[in-house]
């Protein structure tokens, strides 16, 4: 299964990173998929069959046909129940703030229904996208909706946006103290801004971007030494690397390698 990736209209590019559309039959999808945090919030529309979410407490919950997934700080394990047909709106780390009707931090690791976010308009949007025939139609509906929601909303915070760009450029090797000094902003104030704008702290987002860099390296290169990989990505040592890897994936690097790895990057098709 390879998702098709589409770029947003220019007027939404500051907020939306991309759209993607994924299709596949039950046999082409691993039975359990571990979705690893990539530092973004997503709107998901299952116009095919939906998925089961396997929770930490052992519960199996059937996901709605359309919903939002807040910032993840732990593995999100899903399992298909049939044919996959999914349309996803992937926002920049701070991009959903102008559209949200509830605090970003309150959505951490949560599945949020669109009626809770947008009321009857959210349900109407979901039904339109589920009934669309083509991805072009789905993009047209979501962009019309987002532009309408964007009216009279405040611009994105410059300091947060700059910090995010720095974290991404440095691939997660981000020193909060250095950035705070550079922009003459108190690190606690920066943390509060991140919490309300992104839903993660600067440290959490840095760890997220760094683990995504590691996953891409594992996917694209033959790695002989986990120790070397750990040092390349600014971990203290191999033990620190493995501990943080398990925090995000629930598994050690060796156990995670393979289909889990490929599926974990499905939300991170482009940067």
N, C-alpha and C positions, 0 to 999 in steps of 0.2 A: 504494500500500500504506500503510494507516494502522493502526498497532498499537492494540489495545485495552489500556487500562491499568487495573490493579486494585491496590487498597491492601491491605497486609498486615493480619493480625489485630493487635489492639492489643498483645498480648504480644510481638510480633516487630517492632513499628514502630520501635524504637530501633536495630534492626539492618538491616532490609530497607526500602529506599526504596519499591519497587513491584515488581509483576509485570507483564509485558506479553506479549501473544500477537499474533503477526504471521502473516498468511496472504496468499498471492499466487501467481499462476502465473508461469511463466518470462518471459512477454512483458511483465509489469507491473513487473519488477525490472531495474534497470540492470545491464549485464553485469559491471561492476566497481564495487564499493561501497567507499569509503574510510571506515572507522570511525575517528573521531577520539576521543582520550582524553577522558573526562568525569570522571576522578578516582574511578571506582567499579570494583569487582570484580563479575563477573557469572557466574552459572551459566546455561548455555545448553543447551536440549534441542531437537534437531531431530526432531520427530515427522513432518515432511515429508521432503523430500530435503535432504541436507546441502549444505555449501558447500566451495569450494576456497579455500585461503588462499594468496595470492601473496606470497611473501617477498622481502625485500630482495636476497637473493643470486640471485633469478631462479627459485628452486624453486617448484613448485606442489604444495601438500600438501592432501590430502583431509582435512577436519576430521572428528573423531569425531561420533557421533550425540548424545552428551551429554558435556559438559566444562565446565571453568572457564576464564575468561580473566582473567589477573591484571591489575594496573595497567598501562596502556599509557603509554609515553613517546614513541612514534613511531606513524606511520600503520599501521593494520591493514586490509589490502586483501583483500576476499573477493569471490567470484563464485558465483552460484547455478548448480546443475547440473540443477535441475528445479523442482518445485513447492515453494514455501516454506511451511513450517508450523513455527513456532518459538515456544517458551515460554522466557521469560527471567526470572531472578530477579536484580534489581538491588539490591545492597547499598549502604548509606551508605558514604562513603569509609573509615571505620574499622569498618564493621559486620560484615565477614566474620571478623574476628580470633577471636571466641569459638568459631567453628565449624572453624577451620583446624587441620589436623594437621601442617602444615609451615610454615616461616617465610614470612610474607607477602612479604617482600622477595625471596625466592627465586622468586616466581611472576611477577615483572615481565616483561611482554611475552611471557608463556608461555601455551600451551594445556596445561592440566593435566587428565588424565583422572580420572574420579570414583573409579575403583578405586585410583589412587595416593593420593587424598585420604581415602577412606572405606572402602577395601577392598571386600569382598563387599556391604556395605550400600549403597555407592555404585552398584554395578551394579544391585542390586535396585531402588533408587530410580529410576535412569534407565529401566529397563524398565517400571516402573509408569507413569511419566509418558508414555513413548512410546506405551503401550497405552491411555492414557486417552482417552475420547471427548470430554470437555468440558474447558474451562479451569477450571471449578469443581472438577472432579476433580483436575486437576493441582495446583491451589493447595492442596487438602486434603492431598494426598500430601506436597508439599514442606513445608507447615507442620507436619505431624505429625513429619516427619523432623527439621526444624530445632529444634523444641521439645525433642525427645529429645536432640539433640546439645548443646543449651544447658544441660542439667542440670549443676549444680555448676561452671559456668564463671564466671570472674571478671567483674565489671562493667567496662564501658568506661571508659577513662582520662578523667577529667574535663578535664584540661588539654588533651588532644588534641581532645576533643569541642568544647570551648569555642573552640579555635583554628580548627577546621573551620567552625564556625558563623560566626565572624568573617570568615573568608576568603570564605565564600559570601555573607554580607550585603554585604561590600564589593566583591563581584564580581571578586575576585582582586587588588584593589589593597591588598595586605596588607604591612605593614611588620613584619617579624619582630622587629626590635629594640624597637619600641614595645610589642608584645604581651609580649615577654619581660620588659620592665621593669614592665609593668602587673601581671603575675602573679608577679613576682620569681622567674623561672626562667631559668637560663642557656640561651642560644640553642642551644648545642651539645647540651645535655640535651633540649631541645625537639626538635631534629633527630633524635636517637636514638629518642625516643618516636614520632615520626612514621614513621620507617623501620620500626619493628617493628609499629606499629599500623595504618598506612595503606599502607605500601609505597612511599611517595613522601616527599620532603622537603617542609617547608612552602613553600619557594620553588617546587618543582615543582607542588604542588597549586594554588598561587596562579596560576601560569602557565596551568595547565589550565583553571581556572574562568574566567580572563580570556579565553582563546581561545574558550571556549564562549559567553561573552557576546557576543563579536564575531560568531561564527557565527549566533547568534540574531538579531542586529541585521541582518546581511546577508540573512537569510531573510525578515525581517518589514518591512524598510524599504528605500526606494530611496536608495542611497548615492552621492553625487556626488563625494566626495573621500575617498580613502584616508588622506590626511594628517589630515583632521578626525577620521576614525574612529580613527586611531592615537592622537591626543591625547586623545580622549574616554575612551579605555581605558588611559590612563597609560603609553603607550609613549613612549620618548624622542623618536622621530621615525618617519617612514614606513619608512626602511631597517630600523630595529629591529623594527617591526611585521611587515614582509614576511619578515624572517629567521626570526622566531619562528613566523609562520604556516606557513612551509614546513617548519619543524621538526616541527609537529604533523600537517600534511596532506600533505606531500610536493610541494605545488604552490604557486604564487603565488595571491593572492586572486582575481585575474581568471580564471585557469585553473580554479580550484576551483569557481567559482560555477556554479550550475545543479543538475543531478541529484546530483552529488557532494555538494553542500551539503545537499540534502534528506535524502539517505541517511545522511550523517554524523551527523545529529541524531536518528536513529531510536532510539538508545539514550538520548536525553536528552529524552524526551517530557514528563516533568514534573520539577519541581525540588523 
